[in-house]
């Protein structure tokens, strides 16, 4: 870690239980002769803050974080509620033409701070289009570029249907969504292939609880790099690469029940 560890212990609160020592995956924390925890080998710390989270008496501070400012962990949603949330998730391709409220957007942005990453390598970059008028601008640029390209592309199979839709001004890529989130990942991240997908999965499930529809958009992911002007708008750092795109907004459709999928293949070992 390049950030100062600043591992401190409030000895008035510490009971010397050793929970922080046992839960430190990097073995950074040990106990002194009096039983109080202290940091050793600070460079090995991955910044997970498990020590702060596990202390029953809020005696541990790290990176100058005040444990009293952390939320207490209350009861989780019931397994039934969580199961229903997962089963009820649908890809949304029909959106209301209105901006999501600022309050809801702020909640969605804030939750991204808690998405896990491999080795706690926290260097994802998110670009969020917060206004439907900006989405229109982006679409106009991209479709103009696409129309020029598709005129010279042979119309076969899947490309043929995309070509017909784009040339007939059908918004087959963005589905008239008022917003989108674009995630990019540091090229040196240990788990660069999966970290962005985990983040969007967290984003999507939380969005459902706020009444927001989402769509994993492969069309956008594959076509946006065709326009430098569009890519420039996302301000992706040079150290990063585009990872994926998700559309979102208030859904203009409401599903009444879950689907009945075929059983997946599971090997029991």
N, C-alpha and C positions, 0 to 999 in steps of 0.2 A: 504494500500500500504506500502511495506517495503522500497521502494525507496524514497529518499528525495523529497518532493514536490517542493521546490524551486519556489514557485509561486511569480512572480514579475510583477510589472506594470510600464510601462514607462509613467509617468505622463505628459510628453510633448506630447505624442501621444494620450493618453486616453481622450475620449470625455464624459466619465461617462454615456454612453448610457444604460448600464445595461444588454446588450445582454448576456454577459458571466454569469451573475448571474441567469438570467431566464433560460438559457440552461443547467445549471449544474444539472444533474440528481441526484447527491448525495447531493445536497444542501450544498456544501463545500464553495461556494463563497458568500460573502455578500458585501455590500457597507458601507464604513465608513461615518462619519458625513459630510465629504466633497464630498461624492459621488464616491470616487474611490473604485474599487473592492479590496478585500483582502480575504485571505483564512482563514477559521475557520474549526474546526473539521477535520484536515488534514487526520486523519486515515480513514475517510469515502471515500476518493477519490478513484475512480476505475481506474484512469489513462487513461481516454478516450481522453483527450486533446481537448475536444469540445471547451473549453474556448479559447485555442490558435487558433482554426480553425474558430471560429465565429467572432472574433474581426475584425472589418472592417479596423482598422488602424495598425494592427500588434503591438499592445501595450502590449499584454499578453505573458509572458514566463512562462513555467512550466517544471519541470524536467530539467532545464538548456537548454531547447530547444530554439533556436533562430528562432522566427517566420519569419524572413526575408529569412530563408533558406528553408521554405516550398514552395511547388509549388503552384502557384495561380490556382484557379479552373476556367478552360476555359469552352467553350461550350461542353456539353456531346454529344456523338454520337446521331444522330437523332433516333427517335423511329423506323423508317423504317430500318435503318442500324442495330439497336439492334435486332429487330424482325427477320431480315434475318440471323443474326449471330446465334441466338438461333435455328431457323428452320433448318439451314444448318448443325448444329452439327451432326456428325456421329461417331459412334464407329469405330475406326480404327483397323483393324486386319491384315493389310498388310503394312509393314514398309520397307523403304529403308535401306540397310545395310551400313549406314554411321553415324558417330557421329554428333549430333547437334552442331552447332558452339558455341564456348565459349561465344561469345557476346549474343547469344540467351539464352543460359543456365543461364547466369548472370541475364538477364532480368526476366526469369521465377523464379529464386530464389528470386530476389528482390521483386517481386510482392507479395510474400507470407507474407511479413511484414504488408500488408494492409488488410489481411483477417480478418473479424470480428469473435469474440468469445463471448459466453455468459458471461455476467457480466465483459466483457473485461479481462477475465482470460487468459492471453497470455502465455500458456505453452504447445504448440504443439511442437513436435519434428519431423523434416523432415530429411530423409536420401535419397539422390539422387544418383543413379548410373549414372555417367557421361560418361562412356566409354563402348562401345559395347563389348570390350574384357572382361571387368569385368562382364558384363551380361552373357557372355558365361561361365565364371568360376562359377558363381552362379548357372546357369542352370545345369551344369554338376554335381555339388554337390547334388542338389535337385533331379534331375532325377535318379541318382544312388540310392539315399535313397528311392525314390518312387517305383522304380522297385522292390526292395527287399520287400517293404510293400505290393504292389499290387499283387504279386504272391500268397499271402495267403488271398486275399480279394475276396469274392464271386462276380462273374460277373453278376450283375443284373442292368437293367435299365441304368440310367445315369452313374453309376460307371463303367458299362461294356464298354461304349464307351470311357471313360477316360482311362481305363485300356488298351484297345486295342491300343489307340493312343500313350500312354507312352511307352508301350512295343515294339512298332514299330518305336520308336525314332521320333515321330511327336511332334513338339513343340506346343502342344495344350494349354499349360499354358501361356507361355510368348509371343507366336505369333511372335517370332523372333524380338521383339522390341529391339532397341539398348539401351533404357534407361528406368528407372522406378523411381517413387517417392514413398517412404514408409512413411506414417504418423503415429505417435503414439501420445497418449494423456495422460496427467496426470490423474491418477486414481481418484484424488480428485477434478477434474475440475467440476464445477457446471453443465456444459452442455457437458459432455464428449462423449455422443452418437452422437451429431450433429455437434460439432465444426470441427472435421476432415473432414466431408463430405462437409461442407460449404467451407473449405479451398481448397479442391480438385476441387470443382465446380468453384471457382474463377480462380484457376490455369488452368483448362480446357478451360474456355471461353477465357482467355487471350492467351493461347497457340494457339488457332485457329487464332487469329489476326497475329500471327507470322509464320503461315504456318505449325504448328505442329499438328500432329494427336495424339489422346489420346484414352485410353481404360481403363475403370473401370474393374479391374481384380479380380473377386471373387475367381477364381482358385488359383491365387498367394496368396491371403489373407488367404485362407484356408489350403494351402499346405506348405507354407514356414515355419510355426512353427514346422513342422515335423523334421526339421533339425536345431539342435543347432548351427552348423557351419555357416549356412546361416544367422540365426537370429543374431549371434554374429557380423556379418559384418555390421549390421545396427546401432550398438552402441546405442540401445534404453536404455534410463535411467531406473534404477530399479523402479523409481517412476511412470513410464509410462507403457502403454500396447499398443500393435499393434492395429491400428484402421482400416486402409485400404491401398490398393495399387493401383497405377495407372501407366500404361505403356505409354510411349510416344516416339515420334521420327518423322522424316520426313515421311509423308505418301507415300506409293507406289501406291496409287489409288486416283482418283479425281472424286468426284461426281458432276453431272451437274445440279441437281435440288433438291428441297426439297421433302420430302415424303408427303403423304396425310393421316395423322393419323385419326383414329376414334375419335369422340368427347369424352372427358373425362366426368365423372359424376360430376356435380356441383349442390350443393344445395344452393339455394338463400334464405337467412333468413331475 
